Amino acid sequence: MDAENKLVLDVVNGKRTVKNTKRLVQNTAKRLNFKSPRLITSDEYKPYKQAILESFGKQRVPRPTGKRGRPKKPRYRPPKELVYATVHKTRVKGRVVKIDYRRVFGTEEQVQDALDQSRCSRKINTSFIERHNGTDRNRCSRKVRKSYCFSKDWDVHRAATCLSMYSYNFCWSVRTLRRPDGLPGTCSPAMAAGLTDHLWAIKEWLNYPASQY
């Protein structure tokens, strides 16, 4: 998710596994044309580091040694422009008493520069995606916990997720967003990101020609 424009870049349904984490980051990198954003943040789920390194890093294939055995696997190096930090929460008796961050890729100067340029926050956090999770449950009753509406079929759940997530980008007016042209009126995440110039109706979005890639 793009925290500044509230734009959902990609979503992967399923359990939080290494495979799904890599798929999510790779899909996001592809949408960004493999150009690393100004700053990447997440919680401290360990597979994120390797997934980000493989998606945005530079691959280095070891030279053949001529010896017997399996060849060494390719290695990845983070480019200078890659900046990644995680949110670290300190808990006492189950309660969060302190929140700070840990730098993974990039320098302290790069992290601070990214925060200074940010239009939405001056601290490393995951509050924007956490807030969006609440919005998603509000818009898609299949994700409401402890109710009869929750999904019981994965195919239908994936379809409902895609419908709610991507209609959110183009058809949902976000109160905290402002139009890029400075004019008054409603603004969707897609408008804030410069992908469209108006708020789409659900009918327009569903009838728009699309192609799978």
C-alpha positions as CSV (number, residue, x, y, z in Angstrom):
1,M,0.0,0.0,0.0
2,D,1.2,3.5,-0.9
3,A,0.7,5.4,2.4
4,E,0.7,8.8,0.8
5,N,-2.0,8.2,-1.8
6,K,-3.7,5.3,0.1
7,L,-3.4,3.3,-3.1
8,V,-3.5,-0.5,-2.8
9,L,-0.7,-1.8,-5.1
10,D,-1.3,-5.5,-4.7
11,V,-3.0,-8.1,-2.5
12,V,-2.4,-11.8,-2.0
13,N,-5.0,-14.0,-0.4
14,G,-4.0,-16.8,2.0
15,K,-1.9,-17.5,5.0
16,R,1.1,-15.5,5.9
17,T,3.8,-17.7,4.5
18,V,7.2,-17.2,2.9
19,K,5.8,-18.1,-0.5
20,N,2.9,-15.6,-0.3
21,T,5.2,-12.9,1.1
22,K,7.6,-13.3,-1.9
23,R,4.7,-13.3,-4.3
24,L,3.3,-10.1,-2.8
25,V,6.6,-8.2,-2.9
26,Q,7.4,-9.4,-6.4
27,N,4.0,-8.3,-7.7
28,T,4.4,-4.9,-6.1
29,A,7.9,-4.6,-7.5
30,K,6.6,-5.4,-11.0
31,R,3.9,-2.7,-10.7
32,L,6.6,-0.2,-9.8
33,N,8.7,-1.4,-12.7
34,F,11.2,-2.8,-10.2
35,K,12.1,0.7,-9.1
36,S,12.4,0.8,-5.3
37,P,10.2,3.4,-3.6
38,R,11.5,6.2,-1.4
39,L,10.9,4.1,1.7
40,I,9.6,0.6,2.4
41,T,8.2,-0.1,5.9
42,S,6.7,-3.2,7.4
43,D,6.5,-5.1,10.7
44,E,9.3,-7.5,11.7
45,Y,8.0,-10.5,9.8
46,K,11.4,-12.0,8.8
47,P,10.6,-13.2,5.2
48,Y,10.0,-9.6,4.1
49,K,13.8,-8.9,4.1
50,Q,14.7,-11.6,1.7
51,A,11.7,-11.0,-0.5
52,I,12.5,-7.2,-0.8
53,L,16.2,-8.0,-1.5
54,E,15.3,-10.5,-4.3
55,S,12.7,-8.1,-5.8
56,F,14.6,-4.8,-5.7
57,G,18.2,-5.9,-5.2
58,K,20.9,-6.6,-7.8
59,Q,21.6,-10.3,-8.6
60,R,25.1,-11.6,-8.5
61,V,25.7,-15.1,-9.9
62,P,28.8,-16.8,-8.4
63,R,31.4,-18.0,-10.9
64,P,31.7,-21.7,-11.4
65,T,34.5,-23.2,-9.2
66,G,35.1,-26.2,-11.4
67,K,34.8,-28.4,-8.3
68,R,32.3,-31.2,-7.6
69,G,29.0,-30.4,-5.9
70,R,26.1,-28.2,-6.3
71,P,26.8,-24.7,-7.7
72,K,26.3,-21.8,-5.3
73,K,23.0,-20.0,-5.5
74,P,22.8,-16.4,-6.8
75,R,23.3,-13.7,-4.2
76,Y,21.5,-10.4,-4.0
77,R,22.9,-7.0,-3.0
78,P,20.7,-4.1,-2.0
79,P,21.2,-1.0,-4.3
80,K,22.1,2.3,-2.7
81,E,18.7,3.7,-3.2
82,L,16.9,0.8,-1.4
83,V,15.7,2.0,2.0
84,Y,13.8,-0.4,4.2
85,A,12.9,-0.1,7.9
86,T,10.7,-2.2,10.3
87,V,8.5,-1.3,13.2
88,H,9.6,-2.7,16.5
89,K,7.1,-2.9,19.3
90,T,8.1,-3.4,22.9
91,R,5.5,-5.2,25.0
92,V,5.0,-5.5,28.7
93,K,2.4,-8.1,29.9
94,G,0.9,-8.1,26.4
95,R,0.6,-4.3,26.1
96,V,2.7,-2.2,23.7
97,V,4.6,0.3,25.8
98,K,7.1,1.5,23.2
99,I,7.3,1.8,19.4
100,D,10.5,2.5,17.5
101,Y,12.0,1.3,14.3
102,R,15.0,-0.8,13.0
103,R,16.8,0.1,9.8
104,V,17.4,-2.9,7.5
105,F,18.6,-1.4,4.2
106,G,19.9,2.1,3.6
107,T,21.5,4.6,5.9
108,E,20.0,6.7,8.8
109,E,20.4,9.8,6.6
110,Q,18.3,8.1,3.9
111,V,15.6,7.1,6.3
112,Q,15.4,10.6,7.8
113,D,15.4,12.2,4.3
114,A,12.5,9.9,3.2
115,L,10.5,10.9,6.3
116,D,11.2,14.6,5.7
117,Q,9.8,14.2,2.2
118,S,6.8,12.2,3.3
119,R,3.4,13.9,3.0
120,C,1.7,11.7,5.5
121,S,4.0,10.9,8.5
122,R,7.3,11.8,10.2
123,K,7.7,8.4,11.9
124,I,8.2,4.8,10.8
125,N,4.9,3.0,11.3
126,T,2.4,0.5,10.0
127,S,-0.7,2.4,11.1
128,F,-1.9,3.2,7.6
129,I,-2.1,-0.4,6.5
130,E,-3.7,-1.4,9.8
131,R,-6.3,1.3,9.4
132,H,-6.9,0.1,5.8
133,N,-7.5,-3.4,7.1
134,G,-10.4,-2.0,9.1
135,T,-11.8,-0.2,6.1
136,D,-11.5,-3.4,4.1
137,R,-13.5,-5.3,6.6
138,N,-16.1,-2.6,6.6
139,R,-16.4,-2.8,2.8
140,C,-16.3,-6.6,2.6
141,S,-18.5,-8.4,5.1
142,R,-16.8,-11.7,4.2
143,K,-13.8,-10.6,6.3
144,V,-15.8,-9.6,9.4
145,R,-14.6,-11.7,12.3
146,K,-17.0,-13.9,14.4
147,S,-20.0,-13.5,12.1
148,Y,-22.1,-15.6,9.7
149,C,-20.8,-13.6,6.8
150,F,-17.2,-14.8,6.7
151,S,-16.0,-16.6,3.6
152,K,-16.3,-20.4,3.5
153,D,-14.9,-20.8,0.0
154,W,-11.4,-19.6,-1.2
155,D,-12.4,-18.9,-4.8
156,V,-15.3,-16.7,-3.7
157,H,-13.1,-15.1,-1.1
158,R,-10.4,-14.2,-3.6
159,A,-13.1,-12.7,-6.0
160,A,-14.6,-10.7,-3.2
161,T,-11.2,-9.4,-2.2
162,C,-10.3,-8.3,-5.7
163,L,-13.7,-6.6,-6.1
164,S,-13.4,-4.6,-2.8
165,M,-9.7,-3.8,-3.0
166,Y,-9.5,-2.6,-6.6
167,S,-12.9,-0.8,-6.6
168,Y,-11.5,0.9,-3.5
169,N,-8.7,2.4,-5.6
170,F,-10.9,3.9,-8.2
171,C,-14.5,4.2,-6.7
172,W,-13.9,5.0,-3.0
173,S,-13.7,8.6,-1.9
174,V,-11.1,9.0,0.9
175,R,-11.8,12.0,3.1
176,T,-8.2,12.7,4.0
177,L,-7.0,12.9,0.3
178,R,-6.9,16.1,-1.8
179,R,-7.2,16.3,-5.5
180,P,-3.8,16.7,-7.3
181,D,-5.2,19.6,-9.4
182,G,-6.1,21.6,-6.2
183,L,-9.8,21.8,-7.2
184,P,-12.5,21.0,-4.6
185,G,-14.3,17.7,-4.7
186,T,-13.9,14.1,-3.8
187,C,-10.7,12.2,-4.4
188,S,-9.9,8.5,-4.7
189,P,-6.5,6.8,-4.2
190,A,-6.2,6.4,-8.0
191,M,-6.9,10.1,-8.5
192,A,-4.3,11.0,-5.8
193,A,-1.7,8.8,-7.6
194,G,-2.4,10.3,-11.0
195,L,-4.0,7.2,-12.5
196,T,-7.3,8.9,-13.3
197,D,-8.9,12.3,-13.3
198,H,-12.3,11.5,-11.8
199,L,-14.1,9.3,-9.3
200,W,-15.3,6.2,-11.0
201,A,-18.7,4.7,-10.6
202,I,-18.9,0.9,-9.9
203,K,-20.6,0.4,-13.2
204,E,-17.8,2.2,-15.1
205,W,-15.2,0.2,-13.3
206,L,-16.8,-3.2,-14.0
207,N,-17.4,-2.3,-17.7
208,Y,-13.8,-1.1,-18.3
209,P,-12.0,-3.4,-20.7
210,A,-9.3,-5.4,-19.0
211,S,-6.7,-8.0,-20.0
212,Q,-4.8,-10.5,-17.9
213,Y,-1.0,-10.5,-17.8
